[in-house]
Amino acid sequence: MAEIRNNVNKNNFINFLKSLGIEVHFNTKARGYSGFCTSKRIDISKELPENKVIDVLLHEFAHFVHYNLEPELFKTNGSLNKLFHTDKVKEIEKELYQITQIVFDSIQLRKIERLRDSVNIKIKAEREKIKKYYPDFQSSKKFKDFEKYIKHSNARYLLKYDCVIIKGGWFSHNITISVKSIEDDFPSMPEAFSAYIKMKSLERKRNRLNAKSSKFIKYLKQPTELFARFFQFYCSDKESTKHLAPEAYSRFVELKEQNYYPFLNDFETTCLKDGDINV
């Protein structure tokens, strides 16, 4: 079976998009993405390799199709109910996210996961240092000896910040203290207490990484992104789409045959080298 993606005529596709009133640009950075779409414009990053251009055009075209179903799309990120008109939205959402994980090879997300794993190892190491002196220590409970000690030390600021400048008075200089140099900044501090401050700093870093990861996953799970990557995958490998997302595939094909999706059938008629592409 010939796949849509391999049969797209790039020039025909661009001209088709222009006939819909869309400006198509290939000479921008696409706001730092591979591509982006607005109601009247599609930008493809000038840094994108040529062999990726059709894939990104298909992805952005899917956003445009979705926009014409839901004009408020760019404010709301759309709705799977509107895209598939079914009561099986939860099942479809799971299928689409599975496909997203295949289509979207996220170097950034993997980097976050590696950093988080590294931070967890370091947190464990600092916790073990504390337990050498306080065997019953638990992160979730108050560290009473530390709290008594830290009240009278400038190191208390490092429980909230990794680096702090402490302003001097009339006859003294400003002093910089940091978690990285805590042993040098506070040479008399017990090892367990400096390890506790380091552990808290690492926990803050882990929280920031978790927030980044959650934000990224939230973006990937937006209905408009799920649909665009589904369409991109459908155009590349319909048999795999049918196997991995049977409910979404079946409903999509059914609605497509009813001309539910704006411009989609016109796209296949106008932009493919071989017009006889079967679903």
ZADO-1210 file (C-alpha; in nm, 4 decimals, padded with zeros to 6 digits):
<atoms>
<atom x="00.0000" y="00.0000" z="00.0000" code="MET" pos="1"/>
<atom x="00.1368" y="00.3403" z="-00.0964" code="ALA" pos="2"/>
<atom x="00.1514" y="00.5782" z="00.1987" code="GLU" pos="3"/>
<atom x="00.0253" y="00.9353" z="00.1758" code="ILE" pos="4"/>
<atom x="00.3443" y="01.0923" z="00.3085" code="ARG" pos="5"/>
<atom x="00.5594" y="00.9397" z="00.0338" code="ASN" pos="6"/>
<atom x="00.3162" y="01.0506" z="-00.2346" code="ASN" pos="7"/>
<atom x="00.2821" y="01.4144" z="-00.1388" code="VAL" pos="8"/>
<atom x="00.3965" y="01.6522" z="-00.4098" code="ASN" pos="9"/>
<atom x="00.5615" y="01.9321" z="-00.2139" code="LYS" pos="10"/>
<atom x="00.4933" y="02.2065" z="-00.4682" code="ASN" pos="11"/>
<atom x="00.1308" y="02.1008" z="-00.5103" code="ASN" pos="12"/>
<atom x="00.0937" y="02.0933" z="-00.1315" code="PHE" pos="13"/>
<atom x="00.2344" y="02.4437" z="-00.0902" code="ILE" pos="14"/>
<atom x="00.0164" y="02.5790" z="-00.3706" code="ASN" pos="15"/>
<atom x="-00.2847" y="02.4071" z="-00.2163" code="PHE" pos="16"/>
<atom x="-00.2160" y="02.5725" z="00.1187" code="LEU" pos="17"/>
<atom x="-00.1782" y="02.9090" z="-00.0503" code="LYS" pos="18"/>
<atom x="-00.5124" y="02.8557" z="-00.2295" code="SER" pos="19"/>
<atom x="-00.6688" y="02.8276" z="00.1186" code="LEU" pos="20"/>
<atom x="-00.5366" y="03.1727" z="00.2053" code="GLY" pos="21"/>
<atom x="-00.2378" y="03.0459" z="00.4044" code="ILE" pos="22"/>
<atom x="00.0999" y="03.2155" z="00.3804" code="GLU" pos="23"/>
<atom x="00.3752" y="02.9517" z="00.3792" code="VAL" pos="24"/>
<atom x="00.7244" y="03.0565" z="00.4927" code="HIS" pos="25"/>
<atom x="01.0484" y="02.8573" z="00.4886" code="PHE" pos="26"/>
<atom x="01.2930" y="03.1354" z="00.5781" code="ASN" pos="27"/>
<atom x="01.2194" y="03.1864" z="00.9505" code="THR" pos="28"/>
<atom x="01.3171" y="03.0075" z="01.2711" code="LYS" pos="29"/>
<atom x="00.9496" y="02.9174" z="01.3261" code="ALA" pos="30"/>
<atom x="00.9584" y="03.0619" z="01.6799" code="ARG" pos="31"/>
<atom x="01.2167" y="02.8009" z="01.7789" code="GLY" pos="32"/>
<atom x="01.0016" y="02.5047" z="01.6695" code="TYR" pos="33"/>
<atom x="01.0186" y="02.2823" z="01.3622" code="SER" pos="34"/>
<atom x="00.7067" y="02.4624" z="01.2468" code="GLY" pos="35"/>
<atom x="00.4085" y="02.6596" z="01.3680" code="PHE" pos="36"/>
<atom x="00.0612" y="02.7395" z="01.2420" code="CYS" pos="37"/>
<atom x="-00.1760" y="03.0315" z="01.2860" code="THR" pos="38"/>
<atom x="-00.5126" y="03.0893" z="01.1239" code="SER" pos="39"/>
<atom x="-00.3507" y="03.2295" z="00.8077" code="LYS" pos="40"/>
<atom x="00.0136" y="03.1291" z="00.8208" code="ARG" pos="41"/>
<atom x="00.2412" y="02.8249" z="00.8379" code="ILE" pos="42"/>
<atom x="00.6129" y="02.8642" z="00.9067" code="ASP" pos="43"/>
<atom x="00.8614" y="02.5809" z="00.8567" code="ILE" pos="44"/>
<atom x="01.1981" y="02.6332" z="01.0251" code="SER" pos="45"/>
<atom x="01.4778" y="02.7199" z="00.7854" code="LYS" pos="46"/>
<atom x="01.6984" y="02.4899" z="00.9964" code="GLU" pos="47"/>
<atom x="01.4788" y="02.1851" z="00.9289" code="LEU" pos="48"/>
<atom x="01.6371" y="01.9156" z="00.7080" code="PRO" pos="49"/>
<atom x="01.4641" y="01.8791" z="00.3720" code="GLU" pos="50"/>
<atom x="01.3617" y="01.5196" z="00.4429" code="ASN" pos="51"/>
<atom x="01.1540" y="01.6441" z="00.7398" code="LYS" pos="52"/>
<atom x="00.9693" y="01.9243" z="00.5602" code="VAL" pos="53"/>
<atom x="00.6724" y="01.7172" z="00.4369" code="ILE" pos="54"/>
<atom x="00.6202" y="01.5661" z="00.7838" code="ASP" pos="55"/>
<atom x="00.6100" y="01.9093" z="00.9466" code="VAL" pos="56"/>
<atom x="00.3854" y="02.0504" z="00.6727" code="LEU" pos="57"/>
<atom x="00.1424" y="01.7636" z="00.7345" code="LEU" pos="58"/>
<atom x="00.1538" y="01.8322" z="01.1075" code="HIS" pos="59"/>
<atom x="00.0866" y="02.2037" z="01.0668" code="GLU" pos="60"/>
<atom x="-00.1831" y="02.1392" z="00.8066" code="PHE" pos="61"/>
<atom x="-00.3579" y="01.9177" z="01.0634" code="ALA" pos="62"/>
<atom x="-00.3611" y="02.2158" z="01.3017" code="HIS" pos="63"/>
<atom x="-00.5196" y="02.4262" z="01.0260" code="PHE" pos="64"/>
<atom x="-00.7859" y="02.1595" z="00.9638" code="VAL" pos="65"/>
<atom x="-00.8548" y="02.1515" z="01.3360" code="HIS" pos="66"/>
<atom x="-00.8725" y="02.5309" z="01.3509" code="TYR" pos="67"/>
<atom x="-01.1466" y="02.5273" z="01.0894" code="ASN" pos="68"/>
<atom x="-01.3421" y="02.2860" z="01.3070" code="LEU" pos="69"/>
<atom x="-01.2786" y="02.4894" z="01.6217" code="GLU" pos="70"/>
<atom x="-01.2015" y="02.8569" z="01.5507" code="PRO" pos="71"/>
<atom x="-01.1178" y="02.9101" z="01.9202" code="GLU" pos="72"/>
<atom x="-00.8456" y="02.6437" z="01.8912" code="LEU" pos="73"/>
<atom x="-00.5463" y="02.8709" z="01.9497" code="PHE" pos="74"/>
<atom x="-00.6954" y="02.9844" z="02.2816" code="LYS" pos="75"/>
<atom x="-00.8366" y="02.6526" z="02.4078" code="THR" pos="76"/>
<atom x="-00.6053" y="02.3931" z="02.2420" code="ASN" pos="77"/>
<atom x="-00.9154" y="02.2238" z="02.1095" code="GLY" pos="78"/>
<atom x="-01.1281" y="01.9294" z="02.2109" code="SER" pos="79"/>
<atom x="-01.1150" y="01.5595" z="02.1227" code="LEU" pos="80"/>
<atom x="-01.4941" y="01.5576" z="02.1464" code="ASN" pos="81"/>
<atom x="-01.5093" y="01.8008" z="01.8572" code="LYS" pos="82"/>
<atom x="-01.2406" y="01.6168" z="01.6610" code="LEU" pos="83"/>
<atom x="-01.3927" y="01.2692" z="01.6884" code="PHE" pos="84"/>
<atom x="-01.7578" y="01.3160" z="01.7892" code="HIS" pos="85"/>
<atom x="-01.7706" y="01.0047" z="02.0058" code="THR" pos="86"/>
<atom x="-01.8260" y="00.8962" z="02.3640" code="ASP" pos="87"/>
<atom x="-01.4981" y="00.7015" z="02.3543" code="LYS" pos="88"/>
<atom x="-01.2785" y="01.0070" z="02.4011" code="VAL" pos="89"/>
<atom x="-01.0781" y="00.8635" z="02.6933" code="LYS" pos="90"/>
<atom x="-00.9891" y="00.5537" z="02.4938" code="GLU" pos="91"/>
<atom x="-00.8960" y="00.7637" z="02.1913" code="ILE" pos="92"/>
<atom x="-00.6841" y="00.9969" z="02.4046" code="GLU" pos="93"/>
<atom x="-00.4783" y="00.7004" z="02.5292" code="LYS" pos="94"/>
<atom x="-00.4315" y="00.5764" z="02.1731" code="GLU" pos="95"/>
<atom x="-00.3261" y="00.9170" z="02.0448" code="LEU" pos="96"/>
<atom x="-00.0753" y="00.9692" z="02.3244" code="TYR" pos="97"/>
<atom x="00.0779" y="00.6308" z="02.2452" code="GLN" pos="98"/>
<atom x="00.1237" y="00.7454" z="01.8859" code="ILE" pos="99"/>
<atom x="00.2600" y="01.0824" z="02.0031" code="THR" pos="100"/>
<atom x="00.5322" y="00.9012" z="02.1959" code="GLN" pos="101"/>
<atom x="00.6359" y="00.7296" z="01.8726" code="ILE" pos="102"/>
<atom x="00.6174" y="01.0351" z="01.6460" code="VAL" pos="103"/>
<atom x="00.7665" y="01.2830" z="01.8901" code="PHE" pos="104"/>
<atom x="01.1255" y="01.1817" z="01.9602" code="ASP" pos="105"/>
<atom x="01.1851" y="01.4198" z="02.2481" code="SER" pos="106"/>
<atom x="01.5552" y="01.4774" z="02.3104" code="ILE" pos="107"/>
<atom x="01.4571" y="01.7468" z="02.5611" code="GLN" pos="108"/>
<atom x="01.2325" y="01.5143" z="02.7622" code="LEU" pos="109"/>
<atom x="01.4965" y="01.2397" z="02.7726" code="ARG" pos="110"/>
<atom x="01.7543" y="01.4948" z="02.8876" code="LYS" pos="111"/>
<atom x="01.5238" y="01.6003" z="03.1734" code="ILE" pos="112"/>
<atom x="01.4772" y="01.2356" z="03.2735" code="GLU" pos="113"/>
<atom x="01.8534" y="01.1720" z="03.2746" code="ARG" pos="114"/>
<atom x="01.9156" y="01.4831" z="03.4840" code="LEU" pos="115"/>
<atom x="01.6425" y="01.3808" z="03.7278" code="ARG" pos="116"/>
<atom x="01.7948" y="01.0322" z="03.7653" code="ASP" pos="117"/>
<atom x="02.1336" y="01.1902" z="03.8342" code="SER" pos="118"/>
<atom x="01.9845" y="01.4274" z="04.0935" code="VAL" pos="119"/>
<atom x="01.8066" y="01.1393" z="04.2687" code="ASN" pos="120"/>
<atom x="02.1384" y="00.9538" z="04.3025" code="ILE" pos="121"/>
<atom x="02.3006" y="01.2649" z="04.4526" code="LYS" pos="122"/>
<atom x="02.0096" y="01.3156" z="04.6951" code="ILE" pos="123"/>
<atom x="02.0497" y="00.9571" z="04.8134" code="LYS" pos="124"/>
<atom x="02.4244" y="01.0109" z="04.8673" code="ALA" pos="125"/>
<atom x="02.3664" y="01.3232" z="05.0811" code="GLU" pos="126"/>
<atom x="02.0977" y="01.1420" z="05.2791" code="ARG" pos="127"/>
<atom x="02.3449" y="00.8620" z="05.3548" code="GLU" pos="128"/>
<atom x="02.5960" y="01.1182" z="05.4878" code="LYS" pos="129"/>
<atom x="02.3318" y="01.2485" z="05.7276" code="ILE" pos="130"/>
<atom x="02.2450" y="00.8964" z="05.8419" code="LYS" pos="131"/>
<atom x="02.6056" y="00.8320" z="05.9427" code="LYS" pos="132"/>
<atom x="02.5447" y="01.0730" z="06.2306" code="TYR" pos="133"/>
<atom x="02.1669" y="01.0484" z="06.2599" code="TYR" pos="134"/>
<atom x="02.0619" y="00.6883" z="06.1794" code="PRO" pos="135"/>
<atom x="01.6932" y="00.7652" z="06.2394" code="ASP" pos="136"/>
<atom x="01.6886" y="01.0639" z="06.0059" code="PHE" pos="137"/>
<atom x="01.3841" y="01.0898" z="05.7773" code="GLN" pos="138"/>
<atom x="01.3454" y="01.3540" z="05.5065" code="SER" pos="139"/>
<atom x="00.9760" y="01.3915" z="05.5796" code="SER" pos="140"/>
<atom x="01.0281" y="01.4759" z="05.9477" code="LYS" pos="141"/>
<atom x="01.1798" y="01.7760" z="06.1239" code="LYS" pos="142"/>
<atom x="01.5563" y="01.7677" z="06.1664" code="PHE" pos="143"/>
<atom x="01.5567" y="01.9201" z="06.5153" code="LYS" pos="144"/>
<atom x="01.9317" y="01.9377" z="06.5797" code="ASP" pos="145"/>
<atom x="01.9829" y="02.1078" z="06.2458" code="PHE" pos="146"/>
<atom x="01.7031" y="02.3588" z="06.3112" code="GLU" pos="147"/>
<atom x="01.8614" y="02.4585" z="06.6414" code="LYS" pos="148"/>
<atom x="02.1990" y="02.5060" z="06.4764" code="TYR" pos="149"/>
<atom x="02.0860" y="02.6907" z="06.1651" code="ILE" pos="150"/>
<atom x="01.8926" y="02.9650" z="06.3484" code="LYS" pos="151"/>
<atom x="02.2149" y="03.1476" z="06.4253" code="HIS" pos="152"/>
<atom x="02.3954" y="03.0858" z="06.0953" code="SER" pos="153"/>
<atom x="02.3832" y="03.2752" z="05.7671" code="ASN" pos="154"/>
<atom x="02.3709" y="02.9323" z="05.6061" code="ALA" pos="155"/>
<atom x="01.9970" y="02.9372" z="05.6759" code="ARG" pos="156"/>
<atom x="01.9538" y="03.1418" z="05.3568" code="TYR" pos="157"/>
<atom x="02.0839" y="02.8449" z="05.1580" code="LEU" pos="158"/>
<atom x="01.7738" y="02.6475" z="05.2531" code="LEU" pos="159"/>
<atom x="01.5890" y="02.8642" z="05.0021" code="LYS" pos="160"/>
<atom x="01.8563" y="02.9834" z="04.7563" code="TYR" pos="161"/>
<atom x="02.1629" y="02.8148" z="04.6075" code="ASP" pos="162"/>
<atom x="02.3706" y="03.1321" z="04.6176" code="CYS" pos="163"/>
<atom x="02.3262" y="03.4386" z="04.8365" code="VAL" pos="164"/>
<atom x="02.5064" y="03.7721" z="04.8702" code="ILE" pos="165"/>
<atom x="02.5029" y="03.8943" z="05.2287" code="ILE" pos="166"/>
<atom x="02.5457" y="04.2697" z="05.2371" code="LYS" pos="167"/>
<atom x="02.8103" y="04.4061" z="05.4682" code="GLY" pos="168"/>
<atom x="02.7767" y="04.7067" z="05.6950" code="GLY" pos="169"/>
<atom x="02.9586" y="05.0418" z="05.6811" code="TRP" pos="170"/>
<atom x="03.3014" y="04.8900" z="05.7344" code="PHE" pos="171"/>
<atom x="03.2630" y="04.5395" z="05.5892" code="SER" pos="172"/>
<atom x="03.2387" y="04.3895" z="05.2423" code="HIS" pos="173"/>
<atom x="02.9566" y="04.1908" z="05.0944" code="ASN" pos="174"/>
<atom x="02.9945" y="03.8153" z="05.1399" code="ILE" pos="175"/>
<atom x="02.8847" y="03.5532" z="04.8854" code="THR" pos="176"/>
<atom x="02.7842" y="03.2120" z="05.0147" code="ILE" pos="177"/>
<atom x="02.6677" y="02.9164" z="04.8077" code="SER" pos="178"/>
<atom x="02.5673" y="02.5539" z="04.8354" code="VAL" pos="179"/>
<atom x="02.8558" y="02.4548" z="04.6070" code="LYS" pos="180"/>
<atom x="03.1153" y="02.6073" z="04.8390" code="SER" pos="181"/>
<atom x="02.9384" y="02.5415" z="05.1683" code="ILE" pos="182"/>
<atom x="03.2336" y="02.3562" z="05.3269" code="GLU" pos="183"/>
<atom x="03.4630" y="02.6518" z="05.2519" code="ASP" pos="184"/>
<atom x="03.2067" y="02.9145" z="05.3500" code="ASP" pos="185"/>
<atom x="03.1204" y="02.7384" z="05.6782" code="PHE" pos="186"/>
<atom x="03.4250" y="02.5263" z="05.7724" code="PRO" pos="187"/>
<atom x="03.2992" y="02.4532" z="06.1238" code="SER" pos="188"/>
<atom x="02.9577" y="02.3272" z="06.0108" code="MET" pos="189"/>
<atom x="02.9024" y="01.9566" z="06.0932" code="PRO" pos="190"/>
<atom x="02.9084" y="01.7306" z="05.7863" code="GLU" pos="191"/>
<atom x="02.5511" y="01.6124" z="05.8488" code="ALA" pos="192"/>
<atom x="02.4227" y="01.9694" z="05.8386" code="PHE" pos="193"/>
<atom x="02.6066" y="02.0686" z="05.5198" code="SER" pos="194"/>
<atom x="02.4808" y="01.7443" z="05.3622" code="ALA" pos="195"/>
<atom x="02.1258" y="01.8393" z="05.4647" code="TYR" pos="196"/>
<atom x="02.1566" y="02.1798" z="05.2952" code="ILE" pos="197"/>
<atom x="02.2969" y="02.0145" z="04.9822" code="LYS" pos="198"/>
<atom x="02.0130" y="01.7630" z="04.9867" code="MET" pos="199"/>
<atom x="01.7545" y="02.0429" z="05.0081" code="LYS" pos="200"/>
<atom x="01.9216" y="02.2217" z="04.7166" code="SER" pos="201"/>
<atom x="01.9077" y="01.9029" z="04.5086" code="LEU" pos="202"/>
<atom x="01.5423" y="01.8535" z="04.5990" code="GLU" pos="203"/>
<atom x="01.4681" y="02.2040" z="04.4689" code="ARG" pos="204"/>
<atom x="01.6464" y="02.1148" z="04.1465" code="LYS" pos="205"/>
<atom x="01.4428" y="01.7943" z="04.1187" code="ARG" pos="206"/>
<atom x="01.1212" y="01.9899" z="04.1702" code="ASN" pos="207"/>
<atom x="01.2185" y="02.2255" z="03.8877" code="ARG" pos="208"/>
<atom x="01.2899" y="01.9299" z="03.6595" code="LEU" pos="209"/>
<atom x="00.9568" y="01.7698" z="03.7528" code="ASN" pos="210"/>
<atom x="00.7772" y="02.0949" z="03.6727" code="ALA" pos="211"/>
<atom x="00.9532" y="02.1150" z="03.3332" code="LYS" pos="212"/>
<atom x="00.8637" y="01.7560" z="03.2546" code="SER" pos="213"/>
<atom x="00.4993" y="01.8037" z="03.3566" code="SER" pos="214"/>
<atom x="00.4719" y="02.1186" z="03.1460" code="LYS" pos="215"/>
<atom x="00.6173" y="01.9395" z="02.8450" code="PHE" pos="216"/>
<atom x="00.3871" y="01.6378" z="02.8821" code="ILE" pos="217"/>
<atom x="00.0902" y="01.8707" z="02.9243" code="LYS" pos="218"/>
<atom x="00.1848" y="02.0328" z="02.5918" code="TYR" pos="219"/>
<atom x="00.2103" y="01.6937" z="02.4203" code="LEU" pos="220"/>
<atom x="-00.1339" y="01.5948" z="02.5527" code="LYS" pos="221"/>
<atom x="-00.3124" y="01.9009" z="02.4163" code="GLN" pos="222"/>
<atom x="-00.5908" y="01.7753" z="02.1864" code="PRO" pos="223"/>
<atom x="-00.4609" y="01.9754" z="01.8902" code="THR" pos="224"/>
<atom x="-00.1114" y="01.8260" z="01.9311" code="GLU" pos="225"/>
<atom x="-00.2486" y="01.4736" z="01.9726" code="LEU" pos="226"/>
<atom x="-00.4547" y="01.5124" z="01.6548" code="PHE" pos="227"/>
<atom x="-00.1696" y="01.6655" z="01.4520" code="ALA" pos="228"/>
<atom x="00.0706" y="01.3839" z="01.5425" code="ARG" pos="229"/>
<atom x="-00.2005" y="01.1258" z="01.4804" code="PHE" pos="230"/>
<atom x="-00.2557" y="01.2686" z="01.1307" code="PHE" pos="231"/>
<atom x="00.1199" y="01.2836" z="01.0698" code="GLN" pos="232"/>
<atom x="00.1549" y="00.9160" z="01.1689" code="PHE" pos="233"/>
<atom x="-00.1561" y="00.8183" z="00.9703" code="TYR" pos="234"/>
<atom x="00.0000" y="00.9722" z="00.6589" code="CYS" pos="235"/>
<atom x="00.3251" y="00.7824" z="00.7169" code="SER" pos="236"/>
<atom x="00.1991" y="00.4385" z="00.8175" code="ASP" pos="237"/>
<atom x="-00.1735" y="00.3693" z="00.8052" code="LYS" pos="238"/>
<atom x="-00.1429" y="00.0008" z="00.8932" code="GLU" pos="239"/>
<atom x="00.0493" y="00.0790" z="01.2122" code="SER" pos="240"/>
<atom x="-00.1986" y="00.3559" z="01.2947" code="THR" pos="241"/>
<atom x="-00.4842" y="00.1102" z="01.2559" code="LYS" pos="242"/>
<atom x="-00.3050" y="-00.1401" z="01.4804" code="HIS" pos="243"/>
<atom x="-00.1949" y="00.1040" z="01.7537" code="LEU" pos="244"/>
<atom x="-00.5048" y="00.3262" z="01.7566" code="ALA" pos="245"/>
<atom x="-00.7959" y="00.1190" z="01.6265" code="PRO" pos="246"/>
<atom x="-01.0696" y="00.3329" z="01.7809" code="GLU" pos="247"/>
<atom x="-00.9204" y="00.6634" z="01.6687" code="ALA" pos="248"/>
<atom x="-00.8377" y="00.5274" z="01.3233" code="TYR" pos="249"/>
<atom x="-01.1859" y="00.3856" z="01.2664" code="SER" pos="250"/>
<atom x="-01.3618" y="00.7015" z="01.3768" code="ARG" pos="251"/>
<atom x="-01.1233" y="00.9285" z="01.1841" code="PHE" pos="252"/>
<atom x="-01.1758" y="00.7348" z="00.8585" code="VAL" pos="253"/>
<atom x="-01.5529" y="00.7317" z="00.9107" code="GLU" pos="254"/>
<atom x="-01.5669" y="01.1102" z="00.9629" code="LEU" pos="255"/>
<atom x="-01.3214" y="01.1712" z="00.6813" code="LYS" pos="256"/>
<atom x="-01.5451" y="00.9817" z="00.4391" code="GLU" pos="257"/>
<atom x="-01.8315" y="01.2071" z="00.5507" code="GLN" pos="258"/>
<atom x="-01.6187" y="01.5155" z="00.4619" code="ASN" pos="259"/>
<atom x="-01.6290" y="01.6161" z="00.8278" code="TYR" pos="260"/>
<atom x="-01.2687" y="01.7428" z="00.8319" code="TYR" pos="261"/>
<atom x="-01.2335" y="02.0673" z="00.6309" code="PRO" pos="262"/>
<atom x="-01.0023" y="02.0475" z="00.3278" code="PHE" pos="263"/>
<atom x="-00.8747" y="01.6979" z="00.4092" code="LEU" pos="264"/>
<atom x="-01.0242" y="01.5212" z="00.1086" code="ASN" pos="265"/>
<atom x="-00.9313" y="01.8154" z="-00.1131" code="ASP" pos="266"/>
<atom x="-00.5739" y="01.7757" z="00.0099" code="PHE" pos="267"/>
<atom x="-00.5587" y="01.4123" z="-00.1018" code="GLU" pos="268"/>
<atom x="-00.7151" y="01.4924" z="-00.4371" code="THR" pos="269"/>
<atom x="-00.4864" y="01.7892" z="-00.5065" code="THR" pos="270"/>
<atom x="-00.1523" y="01.7144" z="-00.3438" code="CYS" pos="271"/>
<atom x="-00.0751" y="01.3489" z="-00.4059" code="LEU" pos="272"/>
<atom x="00.1332" y="01.2207" z="-00.6935" code="LYS" pos="273"/>
<atom x="-00.0843" y="00.9107" z="-00.7031" code="ASP" pos="274"/>
<atom x="-00.4479" y="01.0001" z="-00.6481" code="GLY" pos="275"/>
<atom x="-00.5463" y="00.6380" z="-00.5828" code="ASP" pos="276"/>
<atom x="-00.4547" y="00.6165" z="-00.2106" code="ILE" pos="277"/>
<atom x="-00.6884" y="00.3828" z="-00.0254" code="ASN" pos="278"/>
<atom x="-00.7696" y="00.3902" z="00.3433" code="VAL" pos="279"/>
</atoms>
